[in-house]
Amino acid sequence: MYCVNHPSVETRVTCSNCDEPICPDCMVFTPVGVKCSKCARMPKSALITVKPERVALTILVGLGAALAGGFIFNLFISVISFFAIIAAYGLGYGIGEAISWASGRHHSGVLAGWAASCAALSILYPIALRGLLFYGPSANVVSFIISFGGVWKLLWIAAAAYGAWRRNVI
C-alpha cells in the first residue's frame, strides 16, 4: 500500500475516517485516531463560540464582581495595606474566575481584556469615589490617584488587571 499523497512512500497506516493509506508525514493525530489532513479539519460546528446569552451574563458578572470586589478591597485596605498588591492580584484572579465561569469556561483575548478592565475598575472606582467625595465633581481623578497614594494605587490596579488577564488568557 502506498500513501495517497506521496505515491513513492509505502505505508500500512490508513485514515480512521476514510480508510485512505497515509504516510507518517500525512498523519494527523486526533482524539479518535490517526486521520488524513482532509478528515482532520474541524467542521464549523466544532468551533467554540460564546452564545449571546452567555455574553450578557459575562458582562453582568464582570461588572458585579468588580463592584463587590472593589467595595470589599476598599473596606479592608487599611488592615492589609502591606499585602495590598497580593490582595489586588487575588481580587483580579477572582474576578477573572467569575468571568470564566460566566462565559462557560471559554478563554480568549477578548475575555481576558474584559476581565482585566473589570479588575482595574474594581480598584479604581473606590479611589475615584473617594476623590469625588473629598474634592467634589470637578476633581481630576488622575491627579487625585497620584496625590492620594500615588504609585501604590497604580500598582494595585496593574496587579488586579494582570491577575484577571492571566486567569482568562490561558
C-alpha positions in Angstrom: 0.0 0.0 0.0 1.3 3.5 -0.9 0.4 6.9 0.6 -2.4 8.7 -1.2 -0.4 12.0 -1.2 3.1 10.6 -1.6 2.9 7.7 -4.1 6.6 6.7 -3.5 6.1 6.1 0.2 5.0 2.7 1.3 2.7 2.6 4.4 0.5 0.3 6.4 -1.5 3.1 8.1 -4.9 4.2 6.9 -7.1 7.1 7.9 -9.6 6.1 10.6 -12.3 8.0 8.8 -12.0 7.4 5.1 -9.5 4.4 5.1 -7.1 6.1 2.7 -3.5 5.0 3.1 -1.3 7.7 4.7 2.4 8.0 5.5 3.9 9.5 8.7 4.2 12.9 7.1 0.5 13.0 6.3 -0.8 11.7 9.7 -2.8 14.0 11.9 -3.3 12.7 15.4 -6.8 13.3 16.8 -8.6 12.2 19.9 -10.4 9.5 17.9 -7.3 8.1 16.0 -5.0 8.9 13.1 -6.6 10.8 10.2 -5.6 12.3 6.9 -5.4 16.1 6.6 -8.8 16.3 4.8 -10.7 14.3 7.5 -8.9 16.1 10.4 -10.1 19.5 9.6 -12.6 20.8 12.2 -16.1 21.5 10.9 -17.5 24.9 11.6 -19.9 23.4 14.2 -16.9 22.2 16.3 -15.5 25.7 16.7 -16.2 27.1 20.2 -18.2 30.3 20.3 -19.8 32.1 23.2 -23.6 32.3 22.9 -25.3 35.8 23.2 -26.9 35.0 26.5 -23.5 34.0 27.9 -22.0 37.2 26.6 -24.7 39.2 28.5 -24.1 37.1 31.6 -20.4 37.6 31.3 -20.8 41.4 31.1 -23.1 41.5 34.2 -21.0 39.1 36.2 -17.8 41.1 35.4 -19.4 44.4 36.5 -21.0 42.9 39.6 -17.7 41.2 40.6 -15.8 44.4 40.0 -18.2 46.5 42.2 -18.4 43.9 45.0 -14.7 43.2 44.9 -13.8 46.9 44.9 -16.1 47.5 47.8 -14.5 44.7 49.9 -11.0 45.6 48.9 -11.7 49.2 49.9 -13.0 48.2 53.3 -10.0 46.1 54.2 -7.2 48.1 52.6 -6.2 49.8 55.8 -5.9 46.4 57.5 -4.0 44.7 54.7 -2.0 47.7 53.4 1.3 45.8 53.4 -0.1 42.9 51.4 -2.3 45.1 49.2 -0.6 44.1 45.9 -1.0 40.5 46.7 -4.6 41.1 47.7 -5.2 43.1 44.5 -3.8 40.2 42.4 -6.0 37.8 44.2 -9.0 40.1 43.6 -8.2 40.2 39.9 -7.8 36.5 39.7 -11.2 36.1 41.5 -12.8 38.4 39.0 -11.2 36.5 36.2 -12.5 33.3 37.6 -16.1 34.7 37.8 -15.9 35.8 34.2 -14.5 32.5 33.1 -17.4 30.7 34.9 -20.0 33.1 33.3 -18.7 32.5 29.8 -18.8 28.7 30.2 -15.1 28.4 30.7 -14.3 30.0 27.4 -10.9 31.6 27.1 -9.9 34.2 24.6 -8.1 37.5 24.3 -11.4 39.5 24.4 -12.5 37.8 27.6 -9.0 38.4 29.1 -9.3 42.1 28.2 -12.8 42.3 29.7 -11.6 40.6 32.9 -8.6 43.0 33.1 -10.8 46.0 32.6 -13.2 44.9 35.3 -10.4 44.2 37.7 -8.9 47.6 37.1 -12.3 49.1 37.6 -12.7 47.3 40.9 -9.6 49.1 42.3 -10.2 52.4 40.5 -13.8 53.1 41.4 -13.4 53.3 45.2 -10.4 55.6 44.6 -12.5 57.8 42.2 -15.5 57.8 44.6 -13.3 58.9 47.4 -11.9 61.7 45.2 -15.4 62.8 44.3 -16.4 62.9 48.0 -13.3 64.8 49.1 -12.9 67.2 46.2 -16.3 67.4 44.5 -17.4 66.6 41.0 -14.8 68.8 39.4 -12.0 66.7 40.8 -9.4 65.3 38.3 -9.3 61.6 39.1 -5.8 61.1 37.7 -4.3 63.8 39.8 -6.2 62.5 42.8 -4.8 59.0 42.3 -1.3 60.3 42.0 -1.6 62.7 45.0 -3.5 60.3 47.3 -1.3 57.2 47.5 0.1 57.6 44.0 2.2 54.9 42.6 1.0 52.3 45.0 -2.6 52.6 43.8 -1.4 52.3 40.2 0.5 49.2 41.2 -2.7 47.8 42.8 -4.6 48.5 39.6 -1.9 46.8 37.5 -1.7 43.8 39.8 -5.5 43.3 39.7 -5.7 43.7 36.0 -2.8 41.2 35.4 -4.4 38.6 37.8 -7.7 38.7 35.9 -6.0 38.8 32.5 -3.7 35.8 33.4 -6.7 33.8 34.5 -8.6 34.2 31.2 -5.8 34.2 28.6 -4.7 30.6 29.0 
